[in-house]
Structures are given as structure tokens and as C-alpha cells.
Amino acid sequence: MIESRRSWVEQLFVAIIILIVFIFMAFALFDSGEATYAKAQLLFALIVLLITYREIGTFKVTKPRVKLSANLKIWLGLIGISLIVMALLEQVPSQILLNWNSANLAENTMFALAAGIFEESLTRGLFFSIFLQNMQYRSRSLKFTRSTIYSALIFGSLHLMNLRSGNSAAIIQQIFYAFALGIVLAAIRVTTNTLFWGIGVHFLIDWQPGIANPLSTATSWLPVLLIFGSMLVVGIVYLVKFDREYEKQSHLAKS
């Protein structure tokens, strides 16, 4: 496991400051116009990415990268399938095509990039490092799985900001599928041993018309549970297996 440049306590302090600034910006610039808001968010996201690198000292999680067993590759394939199914059912490809013809293409692109960079840097970067270091300090088992679950809970909680829309039922659904997606994005993070693949996937999911003012409309819970519940289960099973494979390879390296 990579040794972070700073302790988890110091990183937690920095993460809290970032969250406070993020909340302040969200309210202070909300009515400033889409172009101004998009530029400010993207600039802030890039700053957070740099802070994350400075605090951790790397974008990697393990050194060397964990070699995937045949069983892990099968479960990774299931994660890929679940992401593709989710993208098709959520009409992500058609939304991307619509975005190309949008009058607000530049703003939509900046908003999607800002969301991907900021949320991945903060949750799968800084908070993931905080929890991972804490697990290491306490000699806990399933370090990657536990750190993923805790950071995904924070990722889901960030969507509480959308309560400004007034539709609490829709926001609860957003929090659930953000949590499930956070599990999968963390699986991508530990597998690729970098933040950037997760940022790319996150960007593509968010890159659609109207991202600046998304409509918060509740849908039936059945498809939400089927799609994102499946992603959640597959992601956690994969991470548990990843944890065990990491421990196995670590013991072999020491012997």
C-alpha cells in the first residue's frame, strides 16, 4: 500500500476545509450565470485535484499494482457489464449525442468535467486515502472494501446539496444510486491504480444537456433497485475479492 505524504488526521482537516468552501461556492455562485458558475467550478475542481496530489503524494493506491486473478477478472467483467447496462438504460449515449448539438455545449462540458474531477478527487482520492490510512493504523481487514463503502457514503451525501430543488423523494434516489456508483468507481480506482479512469467514466455519465440545472424527478424504485442494487452487489463482491488478493500478494512479496 502507498504511504501517504501526510497523516490521515491532517488530510481529514484539509478535506473538511474543501467541503466548507464547496458549499459556500455552491450557494454564493448559484445565481451568477451558467458560464461563470461553470468556470468557477472547473477551476475549483482542478485546485482540489492538485491539493489531493499534494496531500497523498501520488494518485496510486498500491505499489506495485495488484495482479488480477482469473476470478477477479470475471467479476471485473461483471462490473463492466453492469456499467454498460446502466448507461444504456439511463440513455447516456443518446444524451451525449444530444449534448453535441446543445447551445450550451461548453458550459455542459465544464460542469461535467468539474463534477468528475472534484468528486473523484475528494471522495475516491482524499477521503479514500483518509479511510485507508485509518484502516492500516487500526490493522483492520478488508481495508479497500471498508474505505470504499465509507467514501461512497460521503459521495452519496454530497447530493444532499440538491435538496434546493425541493423534491426530497428524487434526492433520496440520487443518494442511493450515487452510493452504488461510488462503489463501482472505487473498484475502477483500485484496479487501474489511478484516479483518471474514474474521472473519465464520471465525466461521460454527467456529460449531458441540462447538467447545470438537472431535473430532480422521482421514478419507480424498482428499476433503481434492480440497476444500481446489482451494481452495488457486484462492486462489493469484487472489492472483497480484491482485498483478499492484495493480502495474498503482499504476504508472498514479504516471504
NUKE-720822 format. One record per residue: residue in three letters; x, y, z of N, C-alpha, C in turn. Coordinates in pm, whole numbers. Atoms other than C-alpha are relative to their C-alpha. Example, Ala and Ser with C-alpha at 12.3 -4.5 7.8 and 13.67 -1.06 7.14 Angstrom:
2
SEVO:ALA:89:-119:0:1230:-450:780:90:120:0
SEVO:SER:-82:-119:-6:1367:-106:714:-77:109:73
END
This chain:
255
SEVO:MET:84:-119:0:0:0:0:88:125:0
SEVO:ILE:-77:-124:11:122:351:-83:-1:76:133
SEVO:GLU:-8:-86:-118:246:562:208:-36:143:-40
SEVO:SER:40:-137:31:70:899:203:101:100:54
SEVO:ARG:-94:-105:-41:271:1217:232:-38:56:137
SEVO:ARG:46:-56:-127:56:1341:521:-88:-101:73
SEVO:SER:81:92:-80:-128:1166:805:-147:15:-33
SEVO:TRP:143:-4:30:-497:1083:779:-70:112:76
SEVO:VAL:60:-109:-79:-575:1342:1051:17:133:-73
SEVO:GLU:-26:-124:76:-412:1622:851:-83:3:-128
SEVO:GLN:80:7:122:-586:1504:535:-148:23:29
SEVO:LEU:140:-21:-37:-921:1499:715:-28:149:20
SEVO:PHE:16:-145:-20:-873:1863:818:-10:71:-135
SEVO:VAL:1:-61:133:-798:1959:457:-131:-32:-72
SEVO:ALA:125:42:66:-1100:1761:329:-120:79:52
SEVO:ILE:110:-77:-60:-1333:1941:572:2:143:-51
SEVO:ILE:-13:-136:54:-1199:2280:458:-52:5:-144
SEVO:ILE:46:6:139:-1260:2179:95:-152:-7:-7
SEVO:LEU:146:12:-2:-1618:2078:175:-67:132:37
SEVO:ILE:57:-130:-41:-1686:2410:350:6:100:-115
SEVO:VAL:-15:-91:114:-1551:2606:52:-96:-39:-112
SEVO:PHE:91:50:104:-1753:2386:-188:-144:43:27
SEVO:ILE:137:-37:-37:-2079:2451:0:-19:151:-15
SEVO:PHE:8:-146:12:-2007:2825:19:-10:42:-147
SEVO:MET:2:-34:142:-1935:2841:-355:-133:-36:-65
SEVO:ALA:126:46:60:-2248:2643:-442:-112:100:24
SEVO:PHE:106:-97:-30:-2470:2897:-268:35:140:-49
SEVO:ALA:-40:-136:38:-2269:3211:-346:-7:23:-150
SEVO:LEU:-6:-17:146:-2242:3148:-722:-118:-62:-73
SEVO:PHE:110:73:64:-2568:2964:-785:-75:86:-102
SEVO:ASP:75:-89:90:-2736:3267:-948:92:91:-82
SEVO:SER:-96:-87:69:-2423:3407:-1114:1:-19:-151
SEVO:GLY:-1:28:143:-2499:3267:-1459:76:-129:-28
SEVO:GLU:-58:132:26:-2413:2928:-1611:148:6:-35
SEVO:ALA:-139:-6:45:-2087:3033:-1778:95:30:116
SEVO:THR:-84:-37:-114:-1943:3199:-1466:7:-113:101
SEVO:TYR:7:109:-97:-2059:2916:-1239:82:-120:-48
SEVO:ALA:-73:115:56:-1914:2650:-1473:151:21:9
SEVO:LYS:-144:-31:-5:-1574:2822:-1495:52:-7:144
SEVO:ALA:-42:0:-141:-1558:2869:-1117:8:-143:53
SEVO:GLN:0:139:-47:-1649:2505:-1053:118:-78:-57
SEVO:LEU:-111:72:62:-1392:2375:-1301:134:42:60
SEVO:LEU:-123:-49:-62:-1118:2595:-1157:17:-58:140
SEVO:PHE:-4:54:-136:-1205:2483:-804:32:-149:-3
SEVO:ALA:-24:144:12:-1209:2117:-914:147:-29:-29
SEVO:LEU:-141:19:33:-861:2147:-1064:90:29:120
SEVO:ILE:-76:-32:-123:-734:2309:-743:-9:-116:99
SEVO:VAL:19:114:-91:-882:2021:-540:81:-120:-47
SEVO:LEU:-82:109:55:-712:1771:-773:147:18:39
SEVO:LEU:-139:-28:-36:-376:1939:-709:22:-16:151
SEVO:ILE:-10:15:-146:-441:1953:-333:3:-148:37
SEVO:THR:5:145:-27:-527:1582:-335:136:-63:-28
SEVO:TYR:-132:55:33:-199:1501:-508:104:44:103
SEVO:ARG:-96:-52:-98:-8:1723:-267:-14:-71:135
SEVO:GLU:23:64:-129:-168:1560:38:42:-147:1
SEVO:ILE:-29:144:5:-127:1199:-76:141:-25:-53
SEVO:GLY:-131:18:59:187:1239:-283:0:-84:-126
SEVO:THR:14:85:118:57:1019:-565:-149:-19:-29
SEVO:PHE:138:38:32:-260:915:-747:-17:-152:8
SEVO:LYS:6:146:-10:-174:547:-695:-55:-44:135
SEVO:VAL:50:57:-126:-324:322:-428:95:-106:51
SEVO:THR:-90:108:-38:-89:23:-429:129:8:-82
SEVO:LYS:-127:9:69:272:-35:-524:64:-135:35
SEVO:PRO:42:-13:141:308:-246:-727:-150:-19:-16
SEVO:ARG:141:20:31:-31:-269:-896:-37:-146:23
SEVO:VAL:44:137:-30:-229:-575:-786:-29:-76:-129
SEVO:LYS:25:85:117:-226:-856:-1042:-134:-70:18
SEVO:LEU:135:56:-10:-579:-974:-1115:1:-149:-29
SEVO:SER:18:143:23:-658:-1342:-1077:-110:-22:-102
SEVO:ALA:105:31:98:-889:-1518:-1324:-138:30:59
SEVO:ASN:129:-25:-66:-1173:-1495:-1071:-29:150:10
SEVO:LEU:18:-145:-7:-1117:-1121:-1022:-35:59:-136
SEVO:LYS:28:-48:135:-1119:-1068:-1398:-145:-25:-39
SEVO:ILE:141:30:28:-1460:-1236:-1421:-90:103:68
SEVO:TRP:82:-97:-73:-1603:-1007:-1153:19:141:-53
SEVO:LEU:-23:-130:63:-1439:-706:-1315:-80:12:-129
SEVO:GLY:83:2:121:-1613:-807:-1638:-146:26:33
SEVO:LEU:139:-24:-43:-1944:-813:-1449:-22:146:36
SEVO:ILE:9:-144:-28:-1874:-459:-1326:-14:77:-130
SEVO:GLY:8:-65:130:-1815:-354:-1685:-136:-17:-64
SEVO:ILE:133:26:56:-2140:-518:-1797:-105:83:72
SEVO:SER:98:-78:-77:-2334:-350:-1515:5:148:-35
SEVO:LEU:-15:-140:41:-2193:-11:-1616:-62:24:-138
SEVO:ILE:56:-14:135:-2288:-67:-1981:-152:-5:4
SEVO:VAL:146:12:-13:-2642:-178:-1887:-57:128:60
SEVO:MET:45:-125:-61:-2679:126:-1660:2:114:-100
SEVO:ALA:-13:-108:99:-2555:358:-1936:-108:-8:-107
SEVO:LEU:103:16:103:-2798:213:-2190:-139:31:54
SEVO:LEU:132:-25:-59:-3099:219:-1957:-19:147:38
SEVO:GLU:7:-143:-33:-3016:574:-1847:18:88:-123
SEVO:GLN:-12:-69:130:-2974:667:-2216:121:95:-5
SEVO:VAL:-121:-82:-1:-2622:801:-2160:53:26:-142
SEVO:PRO:-51:-29:136:-2509:753:-2526:-83:104:-75
SEVO:SER:85:-96:72:-2811:942:-2664:11:139:62
SEVO:GLN:-16:-130:-66:-2765:1217:-2404:130:68:-44
SEVO:ILE:-127:-55:48:-2402:1258:-2514:-15:56:-141
SEVO:LEU:23:-47:137:-2512:1287:-2878:-82:128:-2
SEVO:LEU:81:-122:-10:-2776:1544:-2783:85:118:45
SEVO:ASN:-84:-106:-54:-2513:1739:-2596:85:66:-109
SEVO:TRP:-81:-56:108:-2307:1783:-2915:-73:112:-74
SEVO:ASN:80:-101:70:-2593:1986:-3063:-58:105:95
SEVO:SER:52:-94:-98:-2662:2179:-2744:63:137:-16
SEVO:ALA:-52:-138:6:-2628:2556:-2743:95:28:116
SEVO:ASN:-84:-19:-118:-2458:2520:-2404:106:-109:12
SEVO:LEU:-99:109:0:-2200:2258:-2505:120:33:88
SEVO:ALA:-119:-38:-78:-1908:2450:-2350:-29:-4:150
SEVO:GLU:36:-2:-142:-2088:2506:-2018:-25:-142:51
SEVO:ASN:29:138:-41:-2214:2145:-2005:129:-80:17
SEVO:THR:-129:70:-7:-1861:2018:-2071:76:41:125
SEVO:MET:-71:-47:-120:-1713:2235:-1796:-66:-53:127
SEVO:PHE:70:53:-118:-1982:2130:-1547:30:-148:20
SEVO:ALA:-25:144:-10:-1931:1759:-1626:144:-28:41
SEVO:LEU:-141:16:-38:-1552:1790:-1605:21:38:147
SEVO:ALA:-13:-46:-139:-1579:1984:-1279:-53:-105:97
SEVO:ALA:59:102:-87:-1809:1720:-1127:89:-123:8
SEVO:GLY:-85:118:2:-1586:1433:-1236:130:20:76
SEVO:ILE:-129:-27:-64:-1261:1592:-1122:-17:25:149
SEVO:PHE:17:-34:-142:-1391:1737:-794:-44:-120:83
SEVO:GLU:56:109:-81:-1597:1441:-673:94:-120:8
SEVO:GLU:-95:111:-5:-1338:1179:-769:122:37:84
SEVO:SER:-117:-43:-79:-1050:1382:-620:-32:-1:149
SEVO:LEU:35:-10:-141:-1234:1442:-295:-37:-134:61
SEVO:THR:50:125:-60:-1409:1108:-240:90:-120:-25
SEVO:ARG:-85:115:32:-1205:844:-425:148:32:15
SEVO:GLY:-138:-39:-22:-887:1044:-370:29:26:146
SEVO:LEU:-36:-43:-135:-862:1230:-41:-68:-82:109
SEVO:PHE:70:76:-105:-1134:1060:167:37:-148:-5
SEVO:PHE:-41:140:11:-1038:718:32:135:-21:68
SEVO:SER:-131:6:-65:-679:784:145:-13:11:151
SEVO:ILE:22:-18:-144:-802:901:486:-46:-131:63
SEVO:PHE:55:124:-56:-1005:584:546:100:-115:-12
SEVO:LEU:-97:108:21:-736:357:403:113:7:103
SEVO:GLN:-104:-18:-102:-470:503:632:-51:-38:139
SEVO:ASN:60:32:-129:-705:472:929:-15:-151:17
SEVO:MET:12:146:-4:-773:106:843:137:-65:25
SEVO:GLN:-137:51:-16:-398:45:819:47:21:143
SEVO:TYR:-41:-33:-136:-337:216:1154:-66:-92:102
SEVO:ARG:75:86:-91:-604:5:1322:14:-148:-34
SEVO:SER:-22:138:45:-490:-312:1142:-131:-71:-31
SEVO:ARG:129:58:37:-839:-371:1005:13:-85:-127
SEVO:SER:6:82:121:-920:-639:748:-88:69:-104
SEVO:LEU:81:-54:111:-1083:-564:410:13:152:-10
SEVO:LYS:-26:-145:-2:-921:-220:402:-60:72:-120
SEVO:PHE:50:-67:121:-1013:-138:43:-153:1:-3
SEVO:THR:147:9:0:-1373:-256:83:-60:100:98
SEVO:ARG:51:-93:-101:-1432:-60:403:20:146:-43
SEVO:SER:-29:-138:43:-1264:254:267:-91:41:-114
SEVO:THR:91:-26:111:-1476:226:-47:-139:33:49
SEVO:ILE:136:-21:-52:-1803:200:145:-11:136:68
SEVO:TYR:5:-128:-72:-1721:497:369:10:119:-95
SEVO:SER:-15:-111:95:-1606:718:81:-122:11:-92
SEVO:ALA:121:-2:82:-1912:616:-125:-117:63:75
SEVO:LEU:104:-64:-81:-2137:724:163:15:152:-5
SEVO:ILE:-24:-144:11:-1974:1067:151:-38:49:-139
SEVO:PHE:36:-35:138:-2013:1073:-228:-152:12:-15
SEVO:GLY:145:-8:5:-2384:999:-191:-54:120:75
SEVO:SER:46:-111:-83:-2422:1259:82:21:136:-66
SEVO:LEU:-22:-126:72:-2281:1531:-146:-124:42:-78
SEVO:HIS:119:-30:79:-2607:1505:-340:-114:58:84
SEVO:LEU:96:-70:-85:-2794:1643:-39:-9:147:-37
SEVO:MET:1:-139:47:-2699:1979:-190:-117:24:-95
SEVO:ASN:108:-14:98:-2969:1911:-450:-138:14:65
SEVO:LEU:128:-21:-69:-3239:1943:-182:-57:138:-28
SEVO:ARG:49:-132:38:-3263:2300:-306:-113:-11:-102
SEVO:SER:105:20:100:-3485:2157:-581:-135:-26:65
SEVO:GLY:125:22:-72:-3744:2067:-318:-60:-138:-14
SEVO:ASN:54:134:21:-3805:1711:-441:82:-100:80
SEVO:SER:-79:85:-89:-3683:1504:-146:0:-146:-44
SEVO:ALA:7:140:45:-3801:1170:-292:103:-27:-110
SEVO:ALA:-97:15:109:-3589:1222:-604:143:7:54
SEVO:ILE:-135:-14:-55:-3287:1327:-396:41:-127:73
SEVO:ILE:-30:127:-68:-3309:1009:-185:44:-104:-102
SEVO:GLN:-41:92:106:-3293:809:-508:138:35:-53
SEVO:GLN:-132:-45:46:-2996:1018:-623:109:-45:96
SEVO:ILE:-99:39:-101:-2814:947:-297:28:-149:-9
SEVO:PHE:-18:145:9:-2874:573:-335:82:-38:-122
SEVO:TYR:-76:44:116:-2753:544:-691:138:65:-7
SEVO:ALA:-135:-56:-10:-2461:779:-622:87:-88:89
SEVO:PHE:-73:92:-88:-2360:545:-339:42:-125:-76
SEVO:ALA:-31:121:77:-2382:241:-568:105:28:-107
SEVO:LEU:-98:-38:103:-2194:420:-846:136:26:63
SEVO:GLY:-125:-25:-71:-1933:527:-591:76:-127:30
SEVO:ILE:-64:130:-23:-1866:162:-508:71:-47:-126
SEVO:VAL:-57:44:128:-1807:82:-876:119:87:-41
SEVO:LEU:-109:-90:35:-1591:390:-933:124:-26:86
SEVO:ALA:-113:34:-86:-1375:292:-636:65:-131:-45
SEVO:ALA:-54:125:55:-1339:-57:-784:89:29:-120
SEVO:ILE:-81:-43:115:-1213:109:-1102:130:65:48
SEVO:ARG:-117:-70:-55:-977:323:-893:107:-97:47
SEVO:VAL:-102:91:-54:-806:35:-712:53:-94:-107
SEVO:THR:-43:91:106:-792:-181:-1025:99:67:-94
SEVO:THR:-88:-73:93:-638:81:-1255:115:69:73
SEVO:ASN:-102:-63:-84:-433:225:-965:23:147:-36
SEVO:THR:-6:-143:30:-513:582:-1068:-139:60:16
SEVO:LEU:129:-70:-9:-787:845:-1034:-62:26:-136
SEVO:PHE:44:-60:126:-811:931:-1400:-103:-83:-78
SEVO:TRP:104:80:66:-1013:635:-1533:-137:28:63
SEVO:GLY:125:-32:-69:-1278:708:-1268:-51:137:-38
SEVO:ILE:39:-135:44:-1277:1076:-1362:-61:-5:-139
SEVO:GLY:51:11:137:-1330:981:-1726:-140:-60:-5
SEVO:VAL:133:63:-4:-1624:749:-1652:-103:95:59
SEVO:HIS:89:-96:-67:-1777:1005:-1417:-39:114:-95
SEVO:PHE:24:-108:96:-1741:1277:-1680:-101:-42:-108
SEVO:LEU:90:47:107:-1915:1070:-1951:-143:-17:50
SEVO:ILE:134:18:-57:-2208:986:-1721:-69:135:18
SEVO:ASP:57:-132:-27:-2257:1354:-1634:-10:90:-123
SEVO:TRP:-10:-87:117:-2188:1495:-1982:-128:-6:-82
SEVO:GLN:130:0:65:-2542:1572:-2093:-63:139:6
SEVO:PRO:67:-131:-4:-2769:1869:-2169:-71:21:133
SEVO:GLY:72:-32:-123:-2908:2043:-1864:69:-42:127
SEVO:ILE:-69:41:-122:-2640:1925:-1622:7:114:101
SEVO:ALA:-5:-115:-91:-2628:2277:-1478:-125:10:86
SEVO:ASN:127:-4:-74:-2994:2253:-1376:-74:-132:-21
SEVO:PRO:63:130:21:-3079:1880:-1362:-139:-5:62
SEVO:LEU:135:15:-51:-3445:1795:-1318:-3:-112:103
SEVO:SER:7:99:-106:-3499:1614:-988:-140:-60:3
SEVO:THR:130:65:9:-3787:1381:-1068:12:-143:50
SEVO:ALA:-4:136:-54:-3852:1067:-866:-62:-98:-99
SEVO:THR:54:106:84:-3909:744:-1058:-35:-118:89
SEVO:SER:31:121:-76:-4023:398:-954:128:-56:62
SEVO:TRP:-117:54:-68:-3789:238:-701:46:-132:-60
SEVO:LEU:-34:133:51:-3799:-100:-878:118:3:-98
SEVO:PRO:-116:-4:90:-3571:-10:-1174:126:53:66
SEVO:VAL:-116:-55:-72:-3345:193:-944:69:-110:81
SEVO:LEU:-55:107:-81:-3301:-104:-711:61:-111:-86
SEVO:LEU:-50:106:88:-3256:-352:-996:134:39:-63
SEVO:ILE:-121:-45:70:-2995:-146:-1182:114:27:98
SEVO:PHE:-108:-44:-88:-2799:16:-903:24:-97:115
SEVO:GLY:-20:105:-100:-2860:-261:-649:93:-108:-53
SEVO:SER:-89:99:63:-2694:-503:-892:143:51:-4
SEVO:MET:-134:-61:2:-2401:-264:-936:63:-2:138
SEVO:LEU:-49:-4:-137:-2370:-234:-560:51:-137:44
SEVO:VAL:-38:136:-42:-2360:-610:-500:125:-46:-74
SEVO:VAL:-115:43:80:-2119:-683:-786:126:75:42
SEVO:GLY:-115:-81:-40:-1892:-396:-679:58:-43:133
SEVO:ILE:-48:40:-132:-1872:-505:-315:64:-138:-4
SEVO:VAL:-59:134:13:-1810:-871:-404:139:10:-62
SEVO:TYR:-131:-18:66:-1529:-762:-637:102:56:98
SEVO:LEU:-94:-65:-91:-1372:-540:-370:45:-93:112
SEVO:VAL:-37:99:-102:-1380:-815:-106:104:-96:-57
SEVO:LYS:-95:90:66:-1204:-1047:-350:131:71:-29
SEVO:PHE:-120:-80:24:-961:-768:-440:82:12:128
SEVO:ASP:-67:-10:-129:-880:-719:-71:77:-127:31
SEVO:ARG:-63:128:-32:-805:-1088:-28:119:-28:-92
SEVO:GLU:-110:19:95:-591:-1099:-342:118:91:35
SEVO:TYR:-106:-93:-41:-398:-793:-223:77:-56:120
SEVO:GLU:-65:58:-118:-329:-957:115:85:-120:-38
SEVO:LYS:-73:119:45:-222:-1278:-57:130:40:-69
SEVO:GLN:-119:-43:73:20:-1098:-290:99:72:92
SEVO:SER:-87:-69:-96:155:-884:-3:78:-100:84
SEVO:HIS:-67:103:-81:233:-1194:206:106:-73:-83
SEVO:LEU:-96:67:88:403:-1361:-91:123:87:-25
SEVO:ALA:-111:-93:24:614:-1049:-152:94:8:120
SEVO:LYS:-80:-9:-122:732:-1048:211:76:-129:30
SEVO:SER:-61:130:-31:817:-1419:222:121:-30:-89
END
